[in-house]
C-alpha cells in the first residue's frame, strides 16, 4: 500500500486557493509544537525550531525518524556515548592506588636495607683481605731477616788461642756491619710491633668477620621473609580478586547487565597506543600524548587466542540449553577483528562454530534425560533490508513484531546434528554475504550478520519443553565516511550502516536511562535484537579495537560505546520452559 505523506494547508480567501502553511505559522500548531518539543528534548543541542520542523516535514512528521536522520547527518555529536563514572568507582580506584603505593614503599624500603647490608658485607670482606695480606707480607719480611742474622752469626770467627799476628784483610768493612746490624735491629723491632698489632687486632678482625657472617645470614633471612610476605600479599590479593569477581558475576546475573569484553587486534606493524594496567582496564594514548582509561568486564591483550575468548563466554552460551535466550554482539571499526572473533578461519574458528560445537556436546551429554533439536538460521541486514543467507536467491524477509518478540516468516531453518553440518551452513551463508573493498579493509563487510541457533529440549520423563535462542551478531564496521573514502554505492551502504549503529546506540542510551519509550523501530537491526535486549535474555558485547595510534579517535569512540552499553541493566534473564502441551511466543 502506498505510504501517505502529510502536508498542512490553509485557505487564502483572496486568491481562493489552498496554500501550504508557512513554517512560522505551523510552529504555533499544537500537534506540530508537541513534535518539535519532543525532538528538542531528545536533541538538546539542536535549538533551531524552524530547522527541526523542516526536517520533520521531510520525515513525514515522524519524530523518531527525524532524530535518527539528524544523528546520522551530525555523527560528530557523540555526547550520548560518554560513560558515567560513579563515586563508588572513584573510591575503589583510590583504595587500589593507596594499596599499591603502600606495597611499593615497603618494597623500596626492603630493597634499600638489602643494599646497605650488601655494602657492609663487601667492606668487611675487603678490610679482612687487606689485613691478611699485610700480615703475610710482614711474616715474609721477618723470616728473611731471621735467615740473614743466622748467616752472619755463622760467618763470625770462633774464639781461639792467640797466634802470631798476621795481617788480615777484612772481608766486610766495619761500617757495613754496623749498618747491617742496625737494619736487623730495626727489622726485629718492626716484626715485634706488627706481631703485637696482629695479636691486639685479631679480636676485632674476628668480630668483623662474625658481624659480616651474621649480617649476611640476617640479610638472607630478611630477603626470604620479604619474598614470603610478598607472596602472601599476592596470594591474598588474588583470592580477594577472585571472590570479588564471583560476587560481581552474581550481581551482573541478577541485574542482567550487558557484559562487555574488549579485544584489540594484533598488528606488529602498528604504532601501539594501547596499555593494559589490569585485566579489566585499558588505556588509550592519542597522537598528542593524552591518555584515556576505560574499564570493562574483561580486557584481553593482543596475544589472546580464540580459545581464551571462548572460555570466558562458554558458561553464558551453554545456558541456552537450559532455556535461556543469549545474545553476543561484536562491535568496532572496520578492520578491527570483529569477523575474526565471531567467524575465524577454518584452522582457527571463532565463537560461532565453537558455540554450536559446544551446544552439540552439551546436548549429547544430556541425551539420557532429554531429547534436543538444534536449528540454525542466518540473515544479513543490508541497506535496511533483511535477507536470508541460507537460500540460493537470498530472498528479502519481512519482520513482524509481536509484543517484545519478533517473528520472521518464511525464514530458512536448517537442522544441525554434527559439526560438519555447521561448517557447510557457515560456508553457504558466508558466500552470500555482501562484502566490498574500502580504504580501511580490502574485504569490508557491508552488512550486519545475524546467526540464530534455536535449541529445543524435551524432558523424557515430564514432557516439559525448553527453548533457548542463541543470537550471534557480527556488526558491520563503524567509522567515519571521510576516512573510508566511500563513494557511490559504498557511500549509501556506509550511511545505512552508521544509521543502524546509531539506532543501536540510542536503544542502549534509552535502556540505560530507563526511558518509557525505547526506539527499537528506528532500524531493522534493533528490531531483530529487540528480544535479546528487551529484558528476558543474557547479553554480551565484544568491542574490537585497532592498536594503531592513527586510529586512536575511532578506538576511543568504540570504547565509549562499550562503556555506555556496560551500564545497561536488562533485568534477570528468564527460562523459557513450557509444560507438555504449552507453547512459546513466536520468534
Buried (B, 14 or more C-beta within 10 A) or exposed (E): EEEEEEEBEEEEEEEEEEEEBEBEEBBEBEEBBEBBEBBBEBBEEBEEBEEBBEBBBEBEBBBBBBBBBBBBEEBEEBEBBEBEEEEEEEEEBEEEEEEEEEBEEBEEEBEEBBEEBEEBBEEBBEBBEEBEEEBEEBBEBBEEBBEBBEEBEEEEEEEEEEEEEEEEEEEEEEEEEEEBEEEBEEBBEBBEEBBEBBEEEEEEBEEBBEEBEEBBEEBEEBBEEBEEBBEEBEEEEEEEEEEEBEEEEEEBBEEBBBBBBBBBBEBEEBEEBBEBEEBBBBEBBBEEEEEBEBBBBBBBEBEBEBEEBBEBBBEBBBBBBBBBBBBBBBBBBBBBBBBBBBBBEEEEBBBBBBBBBBBBEBBEEBEEEBEBBBBBBBBBBBBEEBBBBBBEEBEEBEBEEEEBBBEBEEBBBBEBEEEEBBBEBBEBBBEBBBBBEBEBBEEBBBBBBBBBBBBBBBBEEEEBBBBBBBBBBBBBBBBBBEBBEBEEEBEEBBBBBBBBBBBBBBBBBBBBEEEEEBBBBBBBBBBBBBBBBBBBBBBBBBBBBBBBBEBBBBBBBBBBBBBBBBBBBBEEBEEBBBEEEEEBBEB
